[in-house]
Amino acid sequence: MIQFEGVHKTYKVSGREVTALETCNLHIPQGQIFGLIGHSGAGKSTLLRLINRLEEPSGGRILVADEDVTALNAKDLRRFRQGLGMIFQHFNLLASKTVADNVAMPLKLAGEHSTAQIRERVAMLLDRVGLSDHALKYPAQLSGGQKQRVGIARALATEPKILLCDEATSALDPQTTAQVLQLLNELNRELNLTIVLITHEMDVIRRVCDQVAVMDAGLIVEQGQVADVFLHPKHPTTRRFVYEAEQLDEQEMANDFSRVEGRIVRLTFQGEATYAPLLGQIARQTGVDYSILSGRIDHIRDTPYGQLTLSLVGGDASAAIKQLQAAQVTVEVLRT
């Protein structure tokens, strides 16, 4: 749905060039929720704003549904942007307009719908985001979560195929964040929306995204399926995000467990294997005793996962590892 081919972006600051985005090749499939994560200044907002050409690329091509966005003139760019919705961190609602008028604004600007059609579309959208009873209220009368739902309804007004989310949950409390993410998840599936979501929180990525790109200093340093990146982070920046999300200490994770006996392994379970009684079964069959050194069980989007670090003592540890691998468990040997 979205493809970057050798795209880069530089700014001129005080007579010198500053790179905001290094040369980037990126492919975002249709119907997926694609996450961009990075600390402030990593370049993720620049990348997002290049998709709808709120920022002009310094080089390369951007293709959306096989259309070369970088080649569009002003008229075609206005037409193209009607197919994209955008949700902002601080909502960007018009304070002097009612909730219904805020949602109706993109339709009025498009100038292609009658008053009756706009009224019908707005009513449907407000019902979908759970705000039918708030249509005549003003933004100041709403909570943060309600304001963001208005922003989502407004972004969907022109029936876009792509939704761009610029830190859409960072101004919200944890409970409201969960509700907004659930709504985005549902909309993605109901409407087959392609959603590009930028954040600095790995927990947001874990809850809703299919794929993720990790950015640092204008460069994509790691990219892939969320489960692969989250459970087996390779780049130091990615590891920091994962450890922060899981409230793990990096030094503790690097511990060589010198005072622990036996072979040290890290097991990664996904799907049904997460809840299967494999450890007890394999311990009885191979005579291996195990001790759990650390562990976590949660979900990546709708898929359960678990990671356990174990020490294996006695018995046939090699046979135990083979049986775990045969049961689709990823085994990393941390110490032989």
N, C-alpha and C positions, 0 to 999 in steps of 0.2 A: 504493500500500500504506500509506503514511504521509503524512498531510497536516496541516500547521500553518496555521491561519487566524487571523491577527492575534494570535499567541501572544506574550506577554511575561512577564518574571519580574523582580521586585524583592525585595530583602531589607530588613528593618529592622535597622540597625546603629547602636547608641547613639542611638536616637531619630530617626534620619534614614533616608530610603529610598535604597538603593543599587541601581542597575540592573545586573542580571547578563545579561539578554537583552533587547535592544530589540525592538519589534514585528516579528514574523517571519512571513512567508508562505513555506511550503516544501512541495514535493511530491516524494516519493521513490517511484519506480515499483517495482512488484513484480519480484522476481528480480534486482535490480541491487545492486551494491556501491557504496554512497554514502559518500564521504569527507567528513569535517569537519576542516579544518585551521586551526590558529591557535596563537599563542604562549600561554603560561600566562596565565590570566585573561581569555582572549578570549571565554569563554562557551560553549565547545563541550561541556564536560562537563555543564553545566547543561542545554543543549539535549538532549543524549542522555538524561539522567535524567528529562526531562519526558515522553519517549515512554512509559516504563513507570510514570510518576507516582511515582518515587522523590522527585521534586521536584514540588510543586504549582504550576501556572501561576498567575500573578497576573491573567491575562485571556486571552481567546481560546479557540479550540477545537482539540483534537487528535483527528484521526480516524485509526483504524487499521483497514484492511479495511472501511471505511465505518461502523465502530463509534465512537461518540463516547466516547473514553476519559475525557474530563473530566467526564462525567455518571455514571460508574460508582460504585456504592456499594461498601462494603468487600468484600462477598461476591463481587460480579461482578468487582471488581478482582483478587482472588486467582485467579479463574478465568482472567481475561484474561492475567495474568502467566505462567501456565503455557504460554502460546503464544509466549513470548519467552525467548530464552537470552541470557546475559550473560557476557562474558569480561573479566577484570580485568587491570590492569597488573601487579599483584603477586600474581596467581594466586588468592589467597584460598582456599587449600585447608586442610582440617582436618588439623592435624599429627598428631593421635592416631588418624586413620582411614587405612586402606590406600587405595591408588589405586582399587581396585574399590569400596570403601565411599564414597569421595568422589563417584565417578560415579553411584552408586546413590542418593545422598542426595535429589535432586529427586523421584525416583520413589517413594521411601519417604514423603516428605512429602506427595505427592499422594494417597497412600492408595488408589490405584485399580488396583494391580497385585499379582499374587501373587509369592511369593518366587521361584518358577521363572521367571516372566516377567521379573522384575528381573534375575535372574542371566543370562538369555539376552540381554537388551538391553545390559547392561553388557559382556558378552563381545564382542558385535558392535561396540560403539562403540570399545572398546579395540583391537580388531583394525583398525578403520578408521583410527585415529590412530597405529597402529604401536606399541602398548604392551601387547600381549597377554602378553608375558613379564614385565611389571612389575606385574601385577594385585595381588600380595600385598606389594609394597613400600610404604614410607611416603614422604611428600613429601620428607623430609630426605635420602632416598637417591637423589633424582632431580636431574638437571641442570635449568637454567632452561627450556630448550626442552621437556624432558619434562614439567615441571610445567605449562607452558602448554598442551601437548597434552591433559593430564588436564583442564585447565580447559575446553578446547574440547569434549571428550567429555561432560563434565558439563553444559555448556550445551546440548548436543544431546539430552540424555536424554529430555526430554518431547516430542520431535519438534516443535520450534518452527518457525514460519514466518518469524520474524525473529530475527536475531542482532545483539546490540549489543556492540561491541568498544571498551572504554575503554582507549586506549593499550596495546593488546594486545602490541605488540612493543618498546616503548621500554626494557624491562628486559633485552633480549636482545642478543647479539652479532650482527654483520651476517650471518654464515652461517646462524645459527639463525633470525634474522628472515626471511631468504629462504625457509627451509623452512616456517615457520609461515604466511607469506603464500601460498605455493604450496598448502598444505593448505586455507586459507580459500577460495582461488580454485576448487579442485576441489569443495569442499563446496557452494559457491554454484551451480555448474553441475549437480552431481549431484542436489541436493535442491531446486533452484529457490529457495534461501534468499534473502531480502532481508537484506542486511548493512549496518549503519550503523557506520562505523569512524571513530574520532577519533584524530588524530595531530598531531604538530608537525613531521613529516618529509614533504616533498614527494615524496621517492623512494618512500615507502610508497604514497602516492596514485597515483603513476605506474605502479607495478607491478600493482596489483589493482583499482583503482576504475573505474567507468563514469562517474560524475558526481562533482563536488566542489563544496563550498561553503567559501569562505574567510572566516574570522571575525576581527574585530578590535574590541576594546572592546565586546563584546556585540552587534555588528552584522554581518550577512552582507554583505560588501563586494563579493564577486564569486561567481558561480555559473554552472555549465554543464558540458558534456561535458569530461572530463579533457583530451583532446587540444586542445580550443579554449583552455581556461584555461592549460594548461601551455605551449603553443607560442605563444600570443598573450596573455600576461597584461596586464591593463589597470590594475588598482589597484596602488599602490606596495607594499602588503603582499604581494600575490601575486607581484609581481616579485622581491621580496626572497627569498621561499621558493624560487622557481624558480632564481634565481641561486645561492643557497646549495646547492641540490641538484645543480646543474650545475658547481659550483665556478667560477662566473664572477664577475667583478668588475663591479659596477654602473657604476663610472666608465668602465671599459674598454668596456662595452656602449654607453655614451652618447658615446663618442669619435666625432668627426665625420670622422675619417680625413683630416685636412687635408693630410697628406703623400702621400696616395694619389691616383693619377690616375683619371679616368673616372667613370662612373656607379656608385654604390654601391647594391646591392640585397641583400635578405635573402630567401632561398628556403626554403620549407618543403615537404618531401616527406613523403607518408604512403603506407603500403601498398607495393604493388609498385613505384611510382615511385621509392621510396627507393633501389632497387638498379639502376634502369634507366640506361644510359649516355647520358643526355640531354644533358649539358653538352658532351661531345665532338661529338655529332651536330649540335647547334644551332650550336656554334662554327664548324664546317666549313661549314654551310649559310648562315650570316649573316656570316661573316668577323669575328666578334667574338672578341677575346682576353679571357680572364678570369684573375683572380688570386684565390685563396681566402684571405680575410682571417681567417676563423674558422669553426668548424664543429663539429657533434656528430651522431652517429648512435647510436640506441638503440631501445628499445621502450616504447610506452605500452600496458600490459597485453600483449596478444599482437600488437599492430600495430606494425610497424617505422616509424620516422620519422627524418627528417634535417633539420637546419637549417644552411644555409651562408650566410655573408656574403661576397659577391663584389664585385670591381671589374670593370666591363665597359669595355673600351677598343677603339676602332676599330670598323669594320664597321657593321652596322645593329642597334644595341642595342634599338631599339623592336621590330623584328621578332623578335629573340631573346626578348624578354620575352613577346610574344604567343604564340610557340611553346611557351614554358614553361607559360604559363597554359592553353593548349590541352591540355597533357599533365597537367592537374590539379595543377600546382605552384602554391602560393600565392606571389606575388611582392610584396614590400614595397619600394618605392623609398625608400631612406634619403637619397640625394642624387642629384639630376638632373644 
